[in-house]
Amino acid sequence: MKHRYIKAIAATGLGLAMAMANAALAQDNQKDLKVGFMGVLSGVQAALGQDSYDGFMLYLKNNGGKLGNRHIDVIKVDAQLKPVVGVQLAKRLIDKDGVPIIVGVTFSNVMLAVHSPITKKEVFLIGTNAGPSQIAGKECSPYFFSTSYQNDQKAESMGSYAKSKGYKRIITMVPNYQSGFDFVTGFKRYYQSPLLDEIYTPLNQQDFSAELAKIASEKPDAIYVFYPGGLGVNFLRQYQQAGLLGKIPVLSTSTTDAINLPAQRESALGVITSPVWGPDLDNAANKKFVAEFEKEYKRIPSDFAAQSYDGAQLLDSAIKKVNGNVQDKAAFMAALKQADFSSVRGDFKFGNNNFPIQDLSVFEVVKDAQDRFTLKKIATPLKAQQDAYHNDCAMQ
């Protein structure tokens, strides 16, 4: 009889403890969910990080400030294009602010620095731009998900396009850092012919006169360039001033986009580029996004904004699936993996390394009906493309 009494007390105590734990969890899920947003938000490349932030916040605003029915407290930090600053900020977001999720990261040098410190703490990192090859391959993590691309992918579509055009003599020209290396590698993988030359410039170089003189003397069939943000404005202006625009075709990645085009204007007309997204993609989700963005910010969105908007959609769907309980990391991870949302780029799913499998298109810089400079899709060289490094990732 005594033993039965003790068991009854124990069962009652266990039930009470479980009820208290569930009540505490329910109460915790009523609190604002902290999300860190990291981008380059100052300096010459600030527009890239700002457009990413604007895309994320647009979805959040139009969703009542919630993701997955939880109110969101976004903590915005500026990595300043400096890896050491990115690491310091990541540690502060995790240790001081207690964020379970960090979103963004504009440049690959910062992503390479912060990826491990974030994911090894079992904090979820939703990358909305930078996609260096290392984290798609051997350094992949189940706590990392990309709503953008693996760096090589955009270059692969341009390499395939260049091959289809029959260009035989091509010079590549990119900044001397990880994204530059990845873009040249991706371009060569599908171009499949020897390059006439490869030119690498310091990341913050603004004057390209020496390199342009070399291009003029070598007279390639085309050039392939990657100069994001303010670098792309300077490069194309100088290319036009050198008398090369219209003579030597420009194939590009992340050099002409909605951020740069208002400043590049005629110097970008006819340039071919290969983002993973464009404003004229014909699907309902994209039409809604573009209309919302133009109404809110009075400008055409860029791929940086589109990728972050998708990042917010991904989080909304996954947080909803776990009823707001992101502390259940296994369940939240599985929910993210499902990618159960309507992407602005159309078909979207994750590969084994949590990078997108997606169509890769090519766009031309044109003027729209409102006389604005924008991008028009002209081809889709690669369909349902998975990145080249996924086999090096141990995840299944």
Wavefront OBJ file of the C-alpha trace (Angstrom):
o trace
v 0.000 0.000 0.000
v 2.875 2.285 0.939
v 4.632 1.606 -2.390
v 1.452 2.434 -4.314
v 1.185 5.703 -2.395
v 4.802 6.638 -3.238
v 4.253 5.766 -6.929
v 1.118 7.889 -7.001
v 3.008 10.829 -5.516
v 5.835 10.332 -8.044
v 3.397 10.171 -10.949
v 1.618 13.266 -9.723
v 4.956 15.052 -9.350
v 6.082 14.017 -12.807
v 2.800 15.145 -14.336
v 3.034 18.458 -12.514
v 6.628 18.933 -13.667
v 5.654 18.194 -17.263
v 2.703 20.550 -17.069
v 4.927 23.282 -15.633
v 7.521 22.685 -18.370
v 4.860 22.841 -21.084
v 3.413 26.002 -19.554
v 6.889 27.557 -19.419
v 7.497 26.593 -23.045
v 4.132 28.015 -24.104
v 4.912 31.212 -22.209
v 8.361 31.407 -23.830
v 6.809 30.969 -27.261
v 4.626 34.006 -26.574
v 7.703 36.208 -26.223
v 9.255 38.024 -29.155
v 11.609 35.736 -31.050
v 15.005 37.363 -31.471
v 16.554 37.107 -34.931
v 19.951 38.582 -35.796
v 20.384 40.196 -39.200
v 24.009 40.578 -40.295
v 24.987 42.496 -43.424
v 27.467 44.985 -44.815
v 25.580 48.174 -43.984
v 28.272 50.849 -44.255
v 30.967 51.856 -46.722
v 30.921 51.598 -50.497
v 29.039 48.272 -50.457
v 26.343 49.335 -47.988
v 23.585 49.306 -50.623
v 23.898 45.529 -50.980
v 23.335 44.859 -47.291
v 20.583 47.469 -47.111
v 18.653 45.904 -49.989
v 18.962 42.513 -48.287
v 17.642 43.990 -45.047
v 14.823 45.788 -46.862
v 13.701 42.566 -48.540
v 13.616 40.708 -45.228
v 11.817 43.498 -43.401
v 9.270 43.926 -46.204
v 7.975 40.404 -45.704
v 8.026 40.835 -41.942
v 6.065 44.096 -42.110
v 3.446 42.715 -44.482
v 3.128 39.641 -42.260
v 2.185 41.703 -39.220
v 5.696 41.685 -37.741
v 5.481 37.921 -37.286
v 7.144 34.802 -38.605
v 5.323 31.570 -37.889
v 2.830 33.454 -35.705
v 5.602 34.704 -33.400
v 6.432 38.373 -33.080
v 9.994 38.966 -34.274
v 12.611 41.250 -32.713
v 15.223 41.846 -35.423
v 18.671 42.830 -34.160
v 20.554 44.420 -37.078
v 24.371 44.440 -37.104
v 26.910 45.800 -39.593
v 29.819 43.477 -40.461
v 31.568 46.359 -42.297
v 33.004 43.911 -44.880
v 35.501 42.823 -42.177
v 35.655 39.138 -41.180
v 36.974 39.899 -37.681
v 34.074 42.305 -37.079
v 31.614 39.679 -38.326
v 32.945 37.133 -35.830
v 32.736 39.625 -32.959
v 29.166 40.496 -33.860
v 28.160 36.842 -34.217
v 29.487 36.093 -30.734
v 27.628 39.101 -29.317
v 24.362 38.074 -30.990
v 24.670 34.554 -29.596
v 26.182 35.124 -26.128
v 24.670 38.480 -25.159
v 21.452 38.725 -27.177
v 20.665 35.009 -27.141
v 19.472 34.766 -30.732
v 18.647 31.246 -32.002
v 18.707 32.403 -35.653
v 21.006 34.676 -37.660
v 20.058 35.819 -41.172
v 21.911 37.562 -43.983
v 25.707 37.826 -44.500
v 26.485 39.803 -47.640
v 30.058 38.900 -48.581
v 31.855 35.551 -48.747
v 34.918 36.630 -46.762
v 32.613 37.407 -43.826
v 30.575 34.212 -44.348
v 33.719 32.077 -44.220
v 34.657 33.714 -40.922
v 31.264 33.517 -39.165
v 29.895 30.207 -40.467
v 31.711 27.943 -38.037
v 31.358 30.121 -34.883
v 27.602 30.311 -35.500
v 26.775 26.755 -36.566
v 29.035 25.064 -33.997
v 26.995 26.864 -31.334
v 23.939 25.142 -32.893
v 22.518 28.499 -33.907
v 20.682 28.468 -37.240
v 22.276 30.543 -40.001
v 20.057 31.477 -42.953
v 22.401 32.775 -45.658
v 20.648 35.198 -48.013
v 23.578 36.064 -50.262
v 27.143 34.793 -49.854
v 27.661 31.133 -50.809
v 31.365 30.198 -50.746
v 32.296 26.757 -52.028
v 33.749 25.523 -48.727
v 30.453 25.604 -46.836
v 28.669 23.860 -49.703
v 31.198 21.021 -49.549
v 33.323 19.619 -46.739
v 32.413 22.379 -44.263
v 28.636 22.018 -44.719
v 26.470 22.155 -41.600
v 22.902 21.061 -40.804
v 22.475 24.448 -39.092
v 23.094 26.392 -42.310
v 20.479 26.992 -45.036
v 20.906 29.201 -48.107
v 18.105 31.057 -49.879
v 20.499 32.462 -52.466
v 23.011 30.297 -54.331
v 26.389 28.640 -54.149
v 28.760 31.210 -55.634
v 29.719 29.128 -58.653
v 26.100 28.685 -59.777
v 25.569 32.168 -61.198
v 28.856 31.943 -63.056
v 28.023 28.470 -64.382
v 24.938 29.784 -66.169
v 27.006 32.566 -67.736
v 29.713 30.125 -68.771
v 27.080 27.951 -70.433
v 25.623 31.007 -72.177
v 29.066 32.138 -73.400
v 29.695 28.699 -74.846
v 26.340 28.753 -76.657
v 27.239 32.140 -78.212
v 30.449 30.700 -79.647
v 32.828 33.110 -77.878
v 36.362 31.725 -78.252
v 38.599 34.347 -76.625
v 37.392 35.536 -73.217
v 39.102 37.526 -70.463
v 37.788 37.244 -66.898
v 38.197 40.111 -64.452
v 37.198 39.849 -60.774
v 38.240 41.048 -57.285
v 40.927 39.003 -55.597
v 38.872 37.237 -52.880
v 36.797 34.085 -52.397
v 33.740 35.066 -54.431
v 35.966 36.151 -57.304
v 37.726 32.787 -57.302
v 34.416 30.893 -57.148
v 32.897 32.882 -60.008
v 35.865 32.275 -62.311
v 35.848 28.578 -61.393
v 32.121 28.302 -62.096
v 32.412 30.160 -65.387
v 35.223 27.896 -66.619
v 33.356 24.750 -65.562
v 30.652 25.323 -68.209
v 32.505 27.475 -70.713
v 34.886 24.522 -71.162
v 37.493 26.372 -73.258
v 40.825 27.959 -72.285
v 40.555 31.602 -71.208
v 42.569 34.267 -72.966
v 43.467 35.783 -69.571
v 42.406 35.950 -65.923
v 42.735 39.323 -64.177
v 42.415 39.646 -60.381
v 42.206 43.100 -58.776
v 42.327 44.173 -55.091
v 38.877 44.045 -53.483
v 38.595 47.811 -53.005
v 40.331 48.937 -56.219
v 38.380 51.771 -57.859
v 40.538 52.669 -60.890
v 40.579 50.066 -63.683
v 42.400 52.073 -66.354
v 45.439 49.765 -66.538
v 43.280 46.639 -66.860
v 41.024 48.262 -69.469
v 44.042 49.260 -71.544
v 45.111 45.617 -71.502
v 41.643 44.470 -72.605
v 41.636 47.022 -75.432
v 44.999 45.753 -76.679
v 44.121 42.047 -76.460
v 40.706 42.470 -78.195
v 38.864 39.463 -76.710
v 35.548 38.186 -78.111
v 33.973 39.115 -74.747
v 34.864 39.777 -71.131
v 33.356 38.171 -68.035
v 33.378 40.357 -64.924
v 32.224 40.289 -61.303
v 32.213 43.677 -59.560
v 29.449 44.054 -56.952
v 28.054 47.292 -55.560
v 30.016 50.495 -56.128
v 32.780 48.583 -57.894
v 30.363 47.723 -60.696
v 29.354 51.363 -61.129
v 32.975 52.468 -61.468
v 33.935 49.591 -63.743
v 31.176 50.072 -66.326
v 31.516 53.844 -66.376
v 35.226 53.477 -67.054
v 34.537 50.725 -69.610
v 32.223 53.104 -71.481
v 34.695 55.998 -71.206
v 37.425 53.766 -72.630
v 35.286 53.284 -75.742
v 34.846 49.542 -75.149
v 31.084 49.418 -74.516
v 29.359 48.032 -77.584
v 32.654 46.847 -79.066
v 33.566 44.042 -76.660
v 30.501 42.354 -75.088
v 30.268 42.370 -71.293
v 29.127 39.186 -69.563
v 28.747 39.677 -65.829
v 27.729 38.371 -62.453
v 26.535 40.715 -59.664
v 27.839 43.760 -61.546
v 24.586 45.123 -62.952
v 21.468 44.900 -60.800
v 18.699 47.099 -59.442
v 21.124 48.611 -56.925
v 23.681 49.690 -59.520
v 21.543 50.403 -62.560
v 20.235 53.834 -61.476
v 23.867 54.979 -61.314
v 25.195 52.962 -64.275
v 22.383 53.915 -66.678
v 23.569 53.910 -70.333
v 26.936 52.433 -69.359
v 25.094 49.190 -68.548
v 22.733 48.944 -71.536
v 23.170 45.645 -73.336
v 25.278 44.098 -70.567
v 24.410 40.437 -69.956
v 24.176 39.263 -66.348
v 23.287 36.092 -64.457
v 21.540 36.558 -61.102
v 19.439 33.673 -59.781
v 16.429 36.007 -59.793
v 15.035 38.786 -61.975
v 12.086 41.182 -61.635
v 10.277 39.774 -64.674
v 10.190 36.122 -63.577
v 6.666 34.989 -64.380
v 5.176 33.532 -61.201
v 2.556 34.790 -58.741
v 4.900 35.013 -55.747
v 7.366 37.154 -57.678
v 4.716 39.497 -59.045
v 3.430 40.025 -55.499
v 6.947 40.653 -54.149
v 7.926 43.142 -56.872
v 4.673 45.080 -56.473
v 5.040 45.201 -52.677
v 8.688 46.248 -52.846
v 8.096 49.036 -55.378
v 5.164 50.330 -53.332
v 7.190 50.349 -50.102
v 10.587 51.566 -51.330
v 9.780 53.326 -54.635
v 12.422 51.368 -56.547
v 12.890 48.087 -58.401
v 14.137 45.343 -56.060
v 17.455 43.594 -56.559
v 18.311 39.929 -56.213
v 19.740 40.770 -52.762
v 16.246 41.841 -51.669
v 14.541 38.887 -53.371
v 16.815 36.333 -51.695
v 16.194 37.873 -48.252
v 12.450 37.974 -48.888
v 12.679 34.242 -49.586
v 14.694 33.874 -46.365
v 11.828 35.436 -44.423
v 9.328 33.185 -46.210
v 11.414 30.118 -45.351
v 11.531 31.068 -41.667
v 7.812 31.847 -41.607
v 6.942 28.403 -42.960
v 9.373 26.522 -40.698
v 8.535 28.371 -37.462
v 4.853 27.760 -38.186
v 5.468 24.032 -38.625
v 7.035 23.767 -35.145
v 4.351 25.966 -33.558
v 6.945 28.585 -32.720
v 9.142 26.159 -30.780
v 12.535 26.772 -32.423
v 14.164 25.284 -29.317
v 13.234 21.878 -30.738
v 16.218 22.039 -33.054
v 15.704 18.687 -34.771
v 12.101 19.524 -35.640
v 12.988 23.057 -36.732
v 15.828 21.747 -38.882
v 13.466 19.292 -40.574
v 10.913 22.051 -41.138
v 13.506 24.300 -42.777
v 14.642 21.444 -44.991
v 11.136 21.095 -46.437
v 11.331 24.612 -47.926
v 7.530 24.748 -47.885
v 7.009 28.218 -49.363
v 6.406 29.824 -52.749
v 9.787 31.203 -53.799
v 9.942 34.387 -55.845
v 12.223 32.537 -58.274
v 9.762 29.696 -58.933
v 10.737 26.075 -58.266
v 12.941 25.845 -55.172
v 14.181 22.974 -53.037
v 17.240 22.208 -50.948
v 19.981 19.796 -51.897
v 21.723 17.568 -49.369
v 24.001 20.473 -48.364
v 21.073 22.880 -47.790
v 21.891 24.971 -50.868
v 19.130 25.529 -53.450
v 18.520 23.362 -56.484
v 17.182 25.938 -58.934
v 16.873 27.162 -62.522
v 19.691 29.510 -63.559
v 18.780 32.210 -66.053
v 20.556 34.983 -67.952
v 19.288 38.575 -68.231
v 20.020 41.636 -70.373
v 20.027 45.243 -69.179
v 17.171 47.103 -70.930
v 14.798 50.009 -70.354
v 11.259 49.229 -69.224
v 7.985 50.947 -70.178
v 8.633 53.605 -67.517
v 12.076 54.335 -69.008
v 13.791 52.729 -66.024
v 16.898 50.579 -66.383
v 16.084 46.988 -65.463
v 16.768 43.334 -66.296
v 14.968 41.211 -68.895
v 15.298 37.429 -68.959
v 16.690 36.200 -72.270
v 17.627 32.566 -71.581
v 17.706 29.786 -68.968
v 20.893 27.864 -69.729
v 20.676 25.501 -66.732
v 17.551 23.874 -65.268
v 17.167 22.489 -61.721
v 20.867 22.988 -61.199
v 22.594 21.601 -58.094
v 25.931 23.072 -57.067
v 29.221 21.404 -57.898
v 30.298 20.769 -54.291
v 27.336 18.898 -52.821
v 29.030 15.504 -53.159
v 31.766 16.701 -50.789
v 29.143 17.344 -48.089
v 28.620 14.418 -45.717
v 24.948 15.256 -45.120
v 22.302 13.268 -46.996
l 1 2 3 4 5 6 7 8 9 10 11 12 13 14 15 16 17 18 19 20 21 22 23 24 25 26 27 28 29 30 31 32 33 34 35 36 37 38 39 40 41 42 43 44 45 46 47 48 49 50 51 52 53 54 55 56 57 58 59 60 61 62 63 64 65 66 67 68 69 70 71 72 73 74 75 76 77 78 79 80 81 82 83 84 85 86 87 88 89 90 91 92 93 94 95 96 97 98 99 100 101 102 103 104 105 106 107 108 109 110 111 112 113 114 115 116 117 118 119 120 121 122 123 124 125 126 127 128 129 130 131 132 133 134 135 136 137 138 139 140 141 142 143 144 145 146 147 148 149 150 151 152 153 154 155 156 157 158 159 160 161 162 163 164 165 166 167 168 169 170 171 172 173 174 175 176 177 178 179 180 181 182 183 184 185 186 187 188 189 190 191 192 193 194 195 196 197 198 199 200 201 202 203 204 205 206 207 208 209 210 211 212 213 214 215 216 217 218 219 220 221 222 223 224 225 226 227 228 229 230 231 232 233 234 235 236 237 238 239 240 241 242 243 244 245 246 247 248 249 250 251 252 253 254 255 256 257 258 259 260 261 262 263 264 265 266 267 268 269 270 271 272 273 274 275 276 277 278 279 280 281 282 283 284 285 286 287 288 289 290 291 292 293 294 295 296 297 298 299 300 301 302 303 304 305 306 307 308 309 310 311 312 313 314 315 316 317 318 319 320 321 322 323 324 325 326 327 328 329 330 331 332 333 334 335 336 337 338 339 340 341 342 343 344 345 346 347 348 349 350 351 352 353 354 355 356 357 358 359 360 361 362 363 364 365 366 367 368 369 370 371 372 373 374 375 376 377 378 379 380 381 382 383 384 385 386 387 388 389 390 391 392 393 394 395 396
